[in-house]
Amino acid sequence: MFKSLAAALLLLASTVPAPAATSDIDMPIGLSESAAAAALTAAHVAVQKEKIPEGSRWTYARGSDTVALELAPWPAAGSPATAWNKPIHGPVTVTRVEITGPNSDAKRKYVRTLERDGRIWALVPATAQTIRTEAERKKYGMSAFLQWWAPSPDPNVRSRVPSVTFLFQAQRAANTPPGTEPTVLDALLENPYHPRRF
């Protein structure tokens, strides 16, 4: 069932191109609300929905994992920098994906499939640990990040900027072998004018 869900989500994704599905763990970051709802409905996934200050949060179980999608208004591609001034207006979009659950060979394989354009996972440097909450730093000894990059939306800037930031955290010490420890994989859409930098 989940392989078909992953395929549907990847097929429907338009805001952020996703890698080819190589496992049954989906990554619907950047999907529109209607596309995400249609894919989940087609796969007969029971979703719990709740309101949060920025929009809504959809939660569902997938095997031993819990998947949470956060949806909020997000400016369309090519919008000026002022479009990110609050309150933000735009189509309701999956702006964050959070997958929590035990580590496994399948999860480690999937996490590696997110690498693209020569960019690979790297440990979060000490100077950037503030990206994590104090509770996360205490619970998860290992943290790594990866970013997908896209052309700058500013016509005066030729460089590329992060479009999605992934943060993978595991409840084990850094530089120790992985096992079945608790993990969390976060994917967050980036404001292209003020993205996170590492």
N, C-alpha and C positions, 0 to 999 in steps of 0.2 A: 504494500500500500504506500509506504513512504517513498519508494523509488519513483512511483508515478507522481507523488506530490512534489518531489524535488524537480522532476522533469517539467512539471507544469509551472512551477514557480520560476524556473530558469527561463522557460520559453516566454513567459509573460513579462519578465523584467525588461524595463526599457530605460529607466533613469540611469542605472548603473549596470554596465554589462557584467555578467557573472561568468565564472569559469565553467567549463563543461562538467556535468554531473558525474562524479566518479565514486560517489557513495550515496547512502540514503539520508545524509545530513544536508538539509536545505539551507540556503543563504538568501532570503528574500529581501535583502537590503535595497532600498530604492524603489520597491514596487509601489504602485498606487494602491489605495485602499480597496478599490473595486477588484483589482487583479488579485490581491492577496486573499480577499474574501472568496472570490470565485474558485481559486485553487484549493483553498482549504475545504470549501463546500464540496467540490468535486471529489476530493479524497476522503470525504466523510470523517473529517477530523472535528472532534468536539472542542470548541474554543470557549474559554471563559473571558468575557470582556468587562473591563472596568474603566472608569474615568480617572485620568490623572491631570495634574495642572496644565500640562502642555497639549493634551489631546486624549488618547486612549491607549490602553495596554491590553493586548490579547495574549492569553497564556494557554498552552496546550502541552500534553505529554507526547513524547515520541520515544518509545522504548524506555530506557532508564534515564533519559534526559527530559528536562523541562525546557520548553522554548517559550520565550516571551518576546513579543513584537511591540514596539512603541510606535504609534502613529501620530503624526502632527502635520499641520500645514508646512509646506516646504516650497520655496520659490522655484519656478520653472528654470530649466537650463538657460543660461544666457541672461539671467536677470541682473540688474545693476546691484552694486553693493548695498544700496539702501533697502533692497528687498528683504534683507536679513535683520533690519531694525524691528524691534518688537513694538506692537504685536505683528508677528509674521503672517503674511497672507500667501495663499497658494494652494495647489492641490494637496489633499491629505495623502501622506506618503509614509511608508515604513522607514523611519529615521534611525531606528536602533533595533538590533537583533541580539538577544542574550540567550545563550545555550548553556545550561548548567547540568552537570551530571558527572559520573565517574569517567576517568580516563580509560582508553582502550586502544588497541591496535588500529581499529577502524577510525576512531576519532583522530588519532595522530596522523593517519594517512590523509584524512580529509583536510585537516588543518594545513598540511603541506600543499594541497591542491590549490589553496588560495594564493600561493606565490605566483607572481606574473611579472612580465617585462624586466626580468633580471632582479627583481626585488625579493628578498628573502626575509624570513623571520629573524629578529635580533632581540637580545635581552634589553629590557627597558633600562636605560642608563640611570645612574644614581641621581643625576641632575634633573631627570624627568619623572621621578617617582611621585611627584605631586599629582600626576594624572590619575593616580589611584587614591582611594579614600584610606584613611588610617586603618579602618576595619579590614579593608582588602589587603593592605600591607602586612597586617598581623596574621591574617588567615592564610594568604597565598604567598609562599616564599619565592616561587618562581613566576616571573612575568615576562612576556615577550610581546613585541608589537610588529605589525606589518601595515603598510599603507599602499592603497591603489592610487595611482596618480593620473591626472587628466590635464589637458591644455588649460592654461590660465584663462578665465573668462574675461579678463581685462585685455582689450586689443592692444594696449600699450606695453603689455608684458608678454614676452615670448616664452617664458619658462613654463614648466608644468607645476601643478600644485596637488596636494593630497585631496582625493575626493571621498575616500573611505578610510577610516582607521580601524584596524582590528587589534584587540588586546586579548591575549590568551594567558590565563592565570591558572596555576596548579598548586595544590596544597602539598608542596614538598620543597625542600631546599633547592636553590639553584645549583646546577651542575651535578645533580643526583639522578640516577636512572628513573625513568617514568614507570608507572605501574597502573593501578586502578584508583589512584587518589582522586578526590573531588577536583573538578575543574570548572572554569567558566570561560566561555568565548564570547566576547562582545564585538559587535560591528556597529560603527557609528558613522552616519553621513557627516561630511565636513562642509562648513561654510567656506566656499572656495576663496573668499577674500581674507579670511582669518582662520586658516586651518591649524591644527595642532602641529607643532614641529618638535623633532627629537634631536 
